[in-house]
Amino acid sequence: MLSVEQAIARLLADAPGPPASEPVPLAAARGRVLAVPLVATVDVPPADNSAMDGYALAAADWRGADQPLPLGGRVAAGQVGGDHTPHTVTRIFTGAELPNGADAVAMQENCRVDDDGVRVLKQPVAGDHVRARGQDTARGANVLPAGRRLLAQDIGVAASVGCAALPVRRRLRVAVVANGDELVEPGAEAGPGKIFNSNRYLLGALLGQWGFDVVDMGVAPDRPEVIAERFSHAADQADVVLSCGGVSVGEEDHVKAVLETIGQLSLWRIAMKPGKPLAYGRIGETPFLGLPGNPASALVTAMIIARPFLAACQGALPAETAPLMVDAAFTAPAPDRQCYLRVRHTGRGLEAYTNQSSGILLGASWADGLAIQPPGLAIEPGTPLQFLPWALLA
Amino acid sequence: MLSVEQAIARLLADAPGPPASEPVPLAAARGRVLAVPLVATVDVPPADNSAMDGYALAAADWRGADQPLPLGGRVAAGQVGGDHTPHTVTRIFTGAELPNGADAVAMQENCRVDDDGVRVLKQPVAGDHVRARGQDTARGANVLPAGRRLLAQDIGVAASVGCAALPVRRRLRVAVVANGDELVEPGAEAGPGKIFNSNRYLLGALLGQWGFDVVDMGVAPDRPEVIAERFSHAADQADVVLSCGGVSVGEEDHVKAVLETIGQLSLWRIAMKPGKPLAYGRIGETPFLGLPGNPASALVTAMIIARPFLAACQGALPAETAPLMVDAAFTAPAPDRQCYLRVRHTGRGLEAYTNQSSGILLGASWADGLAIQPPGLAIEPGTPLQFLPWALLA
C-alpha cells in the first residue's frame, strides 16, 4: 500500500504543464492562478505622504512648544504637495503628499492653533507620521509570485501598483463521470435497488469551489462499451477526467478493464480511510483519476488526493502553511491506515462524528473539518491531532 | 471606545431581515444561504445494502467453515434485491440491496468458491457488512438548518435525499463607494498627489468571495454634494452600502456631514488596530457602513466587522467553530487596542510581517492570516495567539 504522501508525490510528478495564460480584468481575477510574477512598476506610496491630519513642518524648525510657527500653506489628499515654506507649518491631511522641504507631520491633536500661528506641543522628529515613498512596495519588487491563487488582498495589491488586468492561467477543465446502474438523479423517482446520485453534485460543487470549469459527463451505466465511449469523450473535452465509483476489482467494477483498453491505468491501494482504492492513468495525454464511489470516500479522496493534483495541473503553487494542531476530545483505537475523521472543533477540542463509515456523507455536513489520525496512533482526550478546517480544503 | 465584540453586537442587533427566498438548482447552490431547514423525505440508504463485494446469507444458516452453501442468486448494485433462498448464499456487490431473508454479507476475501458451493470461512454475525436502511439519514430528519451557507458536502447531502433544487436567500446586494480625490484607477496615469485606487478592487473581491452581489458605485470625489448624490443612489440600488475612506473627523472627511444630511450616522471609535474609525448609519432603510481608507484598515475592518454584519443581513447563521490557537514566534509590546497582526504560520509558529502599518497592504499578501493580540498582552515567542487563516475569513 502507498502512503497518502507517496500517492500525492507520484501524482504531482506526473502532472502535465499548466494551461495557457490569458489576461483578465482585476474584478474577475480573484481565485485565478497568476501566470507570471507581478513586478511593481511604481513605488507605493508614490511619494512621501502624511499618515495623519495635522501640520507638516521641518523638524529642525521647531523651537519649543510655546513658539508658534505661521501657517504657510495647505495640502489635501489628491493635491500636489508643492513646496513647503521654511519656518512655517503646512496644513496637511491624511494621504496628502508631503510638501518639499517638510520632513515630519505633527498630529492636530498635539497642536494649538492661535492667531499668531500654530504651536506644536511635542517636539517633532524627522519622519514622524510620514509614510515614506515606496514603503509598501518599491518599484521593481516582486510583489506576487507566479502560480499564486489570487486572494482579495492580492487583487488590492495589484491595483495599488496600477495593474488593471492580470495574466492568469485558463481555468482547468475537469470532466466528471459518475458510474453506477444504481444511480438515479435527484428530483426523479428512486425505485427499488436505486439510490440518488450525490457524488455528481458533490464533485461538481467541489471543483467549482476550487476554481475549475466542470464538464459534467452525467452517469455511465455499468456497461463497458458505454463507459469507454464516455471516458474517451470526456478526455477529448477536458484537461483531466475525474470518475467516481467502479474502481474496485469486483466483477461489476468495469473502470479498470475499460481504461486498460482505451488508455493505461494503475490501481493504487492507498493506506487511508476512508478511500483506499484509487485508479490513476491516462486516456491519450489526458490524466484520469478514479475516485471511490462511497460518498465520504469520494469527498475525502477528492479533498486530500485530487485537490493537490488538480492544483498542480492548473499551475498553482502548493500551499506552504504549517499544520494546525488541536487536541482531541474523543477516543479512537489505533488504525492500520491513516484515518481522516469528520470532526467538530468545539471549546472542548475536536469531537468526532459518531459514524465515520465511508458510506455516510452527513457527518461531513455536521463537521467543521477533518482530523488526521496517523496509522498506529490511538487517540485519547488531549491527543494533539492535525486539523483541516473545510475552509483550508476549499 | 467600543471593543470589537461590542461593535459587532451592535451591528448584529441592527441587521435588517434577510432577502427573499428563491429556488436554485443544486449545481448552482454552493455558497448560497439555505432559506428553510432541509428535511429528508426518504431514508438514506433506502434499503439495507451491502458494504462489500461478497456473499449475502442468513447468518443462522452457517454450519461451519467446511460446510458449503450453494449459490442461490446474484444481485448487483442497481438491481432489485428480491428474495434470498434459505440455506444458500446470494452473490452480492458493493451498494447492492440485500435480498429479503439475508441478514449478513461475507466478504469475498473470506469465502472459497468450489463446485459444490461457497464456503464462508469466518462465522458471520447478523449485520456484518450491511449498511442499514436510513443509517446515513432517516426520513423526517433535519439534515441542514436554515441559514446554512452551503458547502460542497451539503450539496451532496441534498442530492442524496433526492432534492434537485434548494430554496436559498437572494444574494445580498452590497454597494461599494470609494471616496477620495487622490484616487486614480489602475491602468490610468497617476499624476502628482495621486495614488491608485486599490480599495475598490479589494472590497469588490472580498464581497464576491463572500457570495454577495457587488454594486460598484465607482469613486466619489471629495465634494459633499457629489458624495450625497452617490450615497443616495447606492442606497436605492443595494441592500447595504459600504463606503471606504473619508470617515475621520478631519475637514476633508465629508462622509459624516453628508450622512447626517441624507440619513443618520454614528461615528464609532473601535479599540482595534488597524481600523479605529468606523461609521455606521442608515440612508432611508438601507444600512450604511463606512470603513477606513487605509488599505490594511479597510481589509481588516471588512473581514472582522463588516463580514459578520453582512452575513447576518444575508440571513446566514454565525460560524460557531472554536478559536484556533497557535504559538507566536515573535515579540511585540502590549498594545492599548486589539491588534490584528498579519502573520505567517510556519513550522516555528506564527511569524509577523515586519511592517504592520495600516497603510501597507502587501503584508496581507505575504501573510497566511491574522493573529489577534488582545489589549495589554505583550507577545513573546511561545505566547499562544488566536490565528485566523485567510480561508476562515473567506
HADDOCK unambig.tbl for C-alpha pairs under 7 A between the chains (distance, minus, plus):
assign (segid A and resid 26 and name CA) (segid B and resid 201 and name CA) 6.93 0.50 0.50
assign (segid A and resid 27 and name CA) (segid B and resid 201 and name CA) 6.33 0.50 0.50
assign (segid A and resid 27 and name CA) (segid B and resid 204 and name CA) 6.99 0.50 0.50
assign (segid A and resid 27 and name CA) (segid B and resid 205 and name CA) 6.70 0.50 0.50
assign (segid A and resid 30 and name CA) (segid B and resid 205 and name CA) 6.18 0.50 0.50
assign (segid A and resid 46 and name CA) (segid B and resid 195 and name CA) 6.99 0.50 0.50
assign (segid A and resid 53 and name CA) (segid B and resid 250 and name CA) 6.55 0.50 0.50
assign (segid A and resid 77 and name CA) (segid B and resid 181 and name CA) 6.49 0.50 0.50
assign (segid A and resid 77 and name CA) (segid B and resid 182 and name CA) 5.31 0.50 0.50
assign (segid A and resid 77 and name CA) (segid B and resid 193 and name CA) 6.89 0.50 0.50
assign (segid A and resid 78 and name CA) (segid B and resid 181 and name CA) 4.89 0.50 0.50
assign (segid A and resid 78 and name CA) (segid B and resid 182 and name CA) 3.29 0.50 0.50
assign (segid A and resid 78 and name CA) (segid B and resid 193 and name CA) 4.78 0.50 0.50
assign (segid A and resid 78 and name CA) (segid B and resid 194 and name CA) 5.12 0.50 0.50
assign (segid A and resid 79 and name CA) (segid B and resid 193 and name CA) 4.96 0.50 0.50
assign (segid A and resid 80 and name CA) (segid B and resid 192 and name CA) 5.46 0.50 0.50
assign (segid A and resid 80 and name CA) (segid B and resid 193 and name CA) 4.57 0.50 0.50
assign (segid A and resid 81 and name CA) (segid B and resid 193 and name CA) 6.46 0.50 0.50
assign (segid A and resid 96 and name CA) (segid B and resid 193 and name CA) 6.80 0.50 0.50
assign (segid A and resid 97 and name CA) (segid B and resid 193 and name CA) 5.69 0.50 0.50
assign (segid A and resid 136 and name CA) (segid B and resid 360 and name CA) 5.24 0.50 0.50
assign (segid A and resid 136 and name CA) (segid B and resid 362 and name CA) 6.38 0.50 0.50
assign (segid A and resid 152 and name CA) (segid B and resid 202 and name CA) 5.43 0.50 0.50
assign (segid A and resid 152 and name CA) (segid B and resid 205 and name CA) 4.98 0.50 0.50
assign (segid A and resid 152 and name CA) (segid B and resid 206 and name CA) 5.45 0.50 0.50
assign (segid A and resid 153 and name CA) (segid B and resid 202 and name CA) 5.81 0.50 0.50
assign (segid A and resid 153 and name CA) (segid B and resid 364 and name CA) 6.34 0.50 0.50
assign (segid A and resid 153 and name CA) (segid B and resid 365 and name CA) 6.02 0.50 0.50
assign (segid A and resid 154 and name CA) (segid B and resid 365 and name CA) 5.73 0.50 0.50
assign (segid A and resid 155 and name CA) (segid B and resid 201 and name CA) 6.35 0.50 0.50
assign (segid A and resid 155 and name CA) (segid B and resid 202 and name CA) 5.86 0.50 0.50
assign (segid A and resid 156 and name CA) (segid B and resid 198 and name CA) 4.76 0.50 0.50
assign (segid A and resid 156 and name CA) (segid B and resid 199 and name CA) 6.28 0.50 0.50
assign (segid A and resid 156 and name CA) (segid B and resid 201 and name CA) 5.68 0.50 0.50
assign (segid A and resid 156 and name CA) (segid B and resid 202 and name CA) 4.40 0.50 0.50
assign (segid A and resid 157 and name CA) (segid B and resid 198 and name CA) 6.85 0.50 0.50
assign (segid A and resid 157 and name CA) (segid B and resid 361 and name CA) 6.44 0.50 0.50
assign (segid A and resid 157 and name CA) (segid B and resid 362 and name CA) 6.25 0.50 0.50
assign (segid A and resid 159 and name CA) (segid B and resid 186 and name CA) 5.52 0.50 0.50
assign (segid A and resid 159 and name CA) (segid B and resid 196 and name CA) 6.49 0.50 0.50
assign (segid A and resid 159 and name CA) (segid B and resid 197 and name CA) 6.48 0.50 0.50
assign (segid A and resid 159 and name CA) (segid B and resid 198 and name CA) 4.81 0.50 0.50
assign (segid A and resid 159 and name CA) (segid B and resid 201 and name CA) 6.93 0.50 0.50
assign (segid A and resid 160 and name CA) (segid B and resid 196 and name CA) 5.15 0.50 0.50
assign (segid A and resid 160 and name CA) (segid B and resid 197 and name CA) 6.33 0.50 0.50
assign (segid A and resid 160 and name CA) (segid B and resid 198 and name CA) 4.98 0.50 0.50
assign (segid A and resid 161 and name CA) (segid B and resid 196 and name CA) 6.87 0.50 0.50
assign (segid A and resid 162 and name CA) (segid B and resid 186 and name CA) 4.08 0.50 0.50
assign (segid A and resid 162 and name CA) (segid B and resid 187 and name CA) 5.55 0.50 0.50
assign (segid A and resid 162 and name CA) (segid B and resid 196 and name CA) 5.86 0.50 0.50
assign (segid A and resid 163 and name CA) (segid B and resid 186 and name CA) 5.22 0.50 0.50
assign (segid A and resid 163 and name CA) (segid B and resid 187 and name CA) 5.64 0.50 0.50
assign (segid A and resid 164 and name CA) (segid B and resid 186 and name CA) 4.86 0.50 0.50
assign (segid A and resid 164 and name CA) (segid B and resid 187 and name CA) 4.90 0.50 0.50
assign (segid A and resid 181 and name CA) (segid B and resid 77 and name CA) 6.46 0.50 0.50
assign (segid A and resid 181 and name CA) (segid B and resid 78 and name CA) 4.86 0.50 0.50
assign (segid A and resid 182 and name CA) (segid B and resid 77 and name CA) 5.29 0.50 0.50
assign (segid A and resid 182 and name CA) (segid B and resid 78 and name CA) 3.28 0.50 0.50
assign (segid A and resid 186 and name CA) (segid B and resid 159 and name CA) 5.52 0.50 0.50
assign (segid A and resid 186 and name CA) (segid B and resid 162 and name CA) 4.07 0.50 0.50
assign (segid A and resid 186 and name CA) (segid B and resid 163 and name CA) 5.22 0.50 0.50
assign (segid A and resid 186 and name CA) (segid B and resid 164 and name CA) 4.84 0.50 0.50
assign (segid A and resid 187 and name CA) (segid B and resid 162 and name CA) 5.57 0.50 0.50
assign (segid A and resid 187 and name CA) (segid B and resid 163 and name CA) 5.66 0.50 0.50
assign (segid A and resid 187 and name CA) (segid B and resid 164 and name CA) 4.88 0.50 0.50
assign (segid A and resid 192 and name CA) (segid B and resid 80 and name CA) 5.46 0.50 0.50
assign (segid A and resid 193 and name CA) (segid B and resid 77 and name CA) 6.88 0.50 0.50
assign (segid A and resid 193 and name CA) (segid B and resid 78 and name CA) 4.79 0.50 0.50
assign (segid A and resid 193 and name CA) (segid B and resid 79 and name CA) 4.99 0.50 0.50
assign (segid A and resid 193 and name CA) (segid B and resid 80 and name CA) 4.60 0.50 0.50
assign (segid A and resid 193 and name CA) (segid B and resid 81 and name CA) 6.47 0.50 0.50
assign (segid A and resid 193 and name CA) (segid B and resid 96 and name CA) 6.79 0.50 0.50
assign (segid A and resid 193 and name CA) (segid B and resid 97 and name CA) 5.65 0.50 0.50
assign (segid A and resid 194 and name CA) (segid B and resid 78 and name CA) 5.11 0.50 0.50
assign (segid A and resid 195 and name CA) (segid B and resid 46 and name CA) 6.99 0.50 0.50
assign (segid A and resid 196 and name CA) (segid B and resid 159 and name CA) 6.49 0.50 0.50
assign (segid A and resid 196 and name CA) (segid B and resid 160 and name CA) 5.16 0.50 0.50
assign (segid A and resid 196 and name CA) (segid B and resid 161 and name CA) 6.88 0.50 0.50
assign (segid A and resid 196 and name CA) (segid B and resid 162 and name CA) 5.86 0.50 0.50
assign (segid A and resid 197 and name CA) (segid B and resid 159 and name CA) 6.48 0.50 0.50
assign (segid A and resid 197 and name CA) (segid B and resid 160 and name CA) 6.34 0.50 0.50
assign (segid A and resid 198 and name CA) (segid B and resid 156 and name CA) 4.76 0.50 0.50
assign (segid A and resid 198 and name CA) (segid B and resid 157 and name CA) 6.87 0.50 0.50
assign (segid A and resid 198 and name CA) (segid B and resid 159 and name CA) 4.83 0.50 0.50
assign (segid A and resid 198 and name CA) (segid B and resid 160 and name CA) 5.00 0.50 0.50
assign (segid A and resid 199 and name CA) (segid B and resid 156 and name CA) 6.29 0.50 0.50
assign (segid A and resid 201 and name CA) (segid B and resid 26 and name CA) 6.95 0.50 0.50
assign (segid A and resid 201 and name CA) (segid B and resid 27 and name CA) 6.34 0.50 0.50
assign (segid A and resid 201 and name CA) (segid B and resid 155 and name CA) 6.35 0.50 0.50
assign (segid A and resid 201 and name CA) (segid B and resid 156 and name CA) 5.67 0.50 0.50
assign (segid A and resid 201 and name CA) (segid B and resid 159 and name CA) 6.93 0.50 0.50
assign (segid A and resid 202 and name CA) (segid B and resid 152 and name CA) 5.44 0.50 0.50
assign (segid A and resid 202 and name CA) (segid B and resid 153 and name CA) 5.81 0.50 0.50
assign (segid A and resid 202 and name CA) (segid B and resid 155 and name CA) 5.87 0.50 0.50
assign (segid A and resid 202 and name CA) (segid B and resid 156 and name CA) 4.40 0.50 0.50
assign (segid A and resid 205 and name CA) (segid B and resid 27 and name CA) 6.70 0.50 0.50
assign (segid A and resid 205 and name CA) (segid B and resid 30 and name CA) 6.18 0.50 0.50
assign (segid A and resid 205 and name CA) (segid B and resid 152 and name CA) 4.98 0.50 0.50
assign (segid A and resid 206 and name CA) (segid B and resid 152 and name CA) 5.43 0.50 0.50
assign (segid A and resid 250 and name CA) (segid B and resid 53 and name CA) 6.58 0.50 0.50
assign (segid A and resid 321 and name CA) (segid B and resid 345 and name CA) 5.57 0.50 0.50
assign (segid A and resid 321 and name CA) (segid B and resid 346 and name CA) 6.00 0.50 0.50
assign (segid A and resid 322 and name CA) (segid B and resid 345 and name CA) 5.64 0.50 0.50
assign (segid A and resid 322 and name CA) (segid B and resid 346 and name CA) 5.01 0.50 0.50
assign (segid A and resid 322 and name CA) (segid B and resid 347 and name CA) 5.52 0.50 0.50
assign (segid A and resid 345 and name CA) (segid B and resid 321 and name CA) 5.58 0.50 0.50
assign (segid A and resid 345 and name CA) (segid B and resid 322 and name CA) 5.66 0.50 0.50
assign (segid A and resid 346 and name CA) (segid B and resid 321 and name CA) 6.00 0.50 0.50
assign (segid A and resid 346 and name CA) (segid B and resid 322 and name CA) 5.02 0.50 0.50
assign (segid A and resid 347 and name CA) (segid B and resid 322 and name CA) 5.53 0.50 0.50
assign (segid A and resid 360 and name CA) (segid B and resid 136 and name CA) 5.25 0.50 0.50
assign (segid A and resid 361 and name CA) (segid B and resid 157 and name CA) 6.46 0.50 0.50
assign (segid A and resid 362 and name CA) (segid B and resid 136 and name CA) 6.42 0.50 0.50
assign (segid A and resid 362 and name CA) (segid B and resid 157 and name CA) 6.24 0.50 0.50
assign (segid A and resid 364 and name CA) (segid B and resid 153 and name CA) 6.33 0.50 0.50
assign (segid A and resid 365 and name CA) (segid B and resid 153 and name CA) 6.02 0.50 0.50
assign (segid A and resid 365 and name CA) (segid B and resid 154 and name CA) 5.72 0.50 0.50
assign (segid A and resid 391 and name CA) (segid B and resid 391 and name CA) 5.29 0.50 0.50
assign (segid A and resid 391 and name CA) (segid B and resid 392 and name CA) 5.79 0.50 0.50
assign (segid A and resid 392 and name CA) (segid B and resid 391 and name CA) 5.79 0.50 0.50
